[in-house]
C-alpha cells in the first residue's frame, strides 16, 4: 500500500512549492509517508526536497570518500560514522528515518559532523 500512499500524497499536495508544514504527510493522507523524499515533499515542498537532497549528497560524498578513497587514512570513528550515514540513507528509502527529528536524525547529525572536514583538520596536515 505504500506506493498508493505515495501517489495520494503527490496528487493531494496543492502546496507543492513550500509544502504543508510539519507532518504534512499526515495532513494529506492521515498516516506516515514511509519515504523521506515523499515526506519532505508533503511537509516542505520542492524547496525542502532540494535542500534535503543537497545535504544528503554532501554527506554521501564525504562518506564515500572516507570508506573507499581514504580508507587507510580514515580514523575508526570517521569510518564508522560514514557507515552509519550509508545505513541511514538506505533506510530512508522505506522509512522517514533522518527526515524527521528523532534518534536517526541525531545519529545523522553526529555522524555528519564527524566526517565533514574542518579548519583544524587542514592545519594539522
C-alpha positions as CSV (number, residue, x, y, z in Angstrom):
1,X,0.0,0.0,0.0
2,X,3.0,2.4,0.2
3,X,3.0,3.1,-3.5
4,X,-0.7,4.1,-3.3
5,X,0.1,6.3,-0.3
6,X,3.0,8.0,-2.2
7,X,0.7,8.6,-5.2
8,X,-2.0,10.0,-3.0
9,X,0.4,12.5,-1.4
10,X,1.7,13.6,-4.8
11,X,-1.8,14.1,-6.1
12,X,-3.3,15.7,-3.0
13,X,-0.4,18.1,-2.3
14,X,-1.6,21.5,-3.5
15,X,1.3,23.4,-1.8
16,X,3.9,21.7,-3.9
17,X,6.4,24.6,-3.6
18,X,6.5,25.1,0.2
19,X,4.6,22.1,1.5
20,X,2.1,21.7,4.3
21,X,4.4,22.1,7.3
22,X,5.4,19.6,9.9
23,X,3.8,16.2,9.5
24,X,2.4,17.2,6.1
25,X,2.0,13.6,5.1
26,X,-0.5,13.0,8.0
27,X,-2.3,16.2,7.0
28,X,-2.7,14.8,3.4
29,X,-3.4,11.0,4.0
30,X,-3.7,10.6,7.8
31,X,-0.6,8.4,8.0
32,X,3.1,8.3,7.5
33,X,4.6,8.6,4.1
34,X,7.2,5.9,4.8
35,X,9.7,7.6,2.5
36,X,11.8,10.5,3.3
37,X,11.6,12.2,-0.1
38,X,7.8,11.9,-0.2
39,X,7.6,13.1,3.4
40,X,9.8,16.1,2.5
41,X,7.6,16.9,-0.5
42,X,4.4,16.8,1.7
43,X,6.0,18.8,4.5
44,X,8.3,21.3,2.8
45,X,7.6,21.0,-0.9
46,X,10.0,21.2,-3.8
47,X,12.3,23.7,-1.9
48,X,12.6,21.3,1.1
49,X,13.4,18.4,-1.2
50,X,16.2,20.3,-3.0
51,X,17.8,21.4,0.3
52,X,17.4,17.8,1.7
53,X,19.0,16.3,-1.4
54,X,21.8,18.8,-1.3
55,X,22.7,17.9,2.3
56,X,22.3,14.2,1.6
57,X,24.6,14.4,-1.4
58,X,27.3,16.2,0.6
59,X,27.0,13.6,3.3
60,X,27.1,10.8,0.7
61,X,30.2,12.3,-0.9
62,X,32.2,12.5,2.3
63,X,31.0,9.1,3.5
64,X,32.0,7.5,0.2
65,X,35.4,9.3,0.3
66,X,36.1,8.1,3.8
67,X,35.1,4.5,3.1
68,X,36.5,3.9,-0.4
69,X,39.1,6.5,-1.2
70,X,40.8,7.5,2.0
71,X,40.2,4.2,3.9
72,X,43.8,3.9,5.0
73,X,43.9,7.5,6.3
74,X,40.4,7.5,7.8
75,X,40.2,7.0,11.6
76,X,37.9,4.4,13.0
77,X,35.3,7.0,14.2
78,X,35.2,8.6,10.8
79,X,34.9,5.2,9.1
80,X,32.1,4.1,11.5
81,X,30.3,7.5,11.0
82,X,30.5,7.0,7.3
83,X,28.9,3.6,7.6
84,X,26.1,5.0,9.8
85,X,25.4,7.6,7.2
86,X,25.1,5.0,4.4
87,X,22.8,2.9,6.6
88,X,20.6,5.8,7.4
89,X,20.4,6.8,3.7
90,X,19.5,3.3,2.7
91,X,16.8,3.1,5.4
92,X,15.3,6.4,4.3
93,X,14.0,4.7,1.1
94,X,11.3,2.8,3.1
95,X,11.1,5.0,6.2
96,X,11.3,8.7,7.0
97,X,14.4,7.9,9.0
98,X,16.6,11.0,9.4
99,X,14.0,13.2,7.7
100,X,12.2,14.0,11.0
101,X,13.6,14.7,14.4
102,X,14.4,11.6,16.3
103,X,17.2,9.1,17.1
104,X,18.0,8.7,13.4
105,X,18.3,12.4,12.9
106,X,20.6,12.8,15.9
107,X,22.8,10.0,14.6
108,X,22.8,11.6,11.2
109,X,23.9,15.0,12.6
110,X,26.6,13.5,14.8
111,X,28.0,11.3,12.1
112,X,27.8,14.1,9.5
113,X,29.7,16.5,11.8
114,X,32.4,13.9,12.4
115,X,33.2,13.3,8.7
116,X,33.0,16.9,7.4
117,X,36.5,18.4,7.2
118,X,37.0,21.5,9.3
119,X,39.7,24.1,9.5
120,X,41.6,22.3,12.2
121,X,41.9,19.1,10.1
122,X,43.6,21.1,7.3
123,X,46.0,22.9,9.6
124,X,47.3,19.6,11.1
125,X,48.4,18.2,7.7
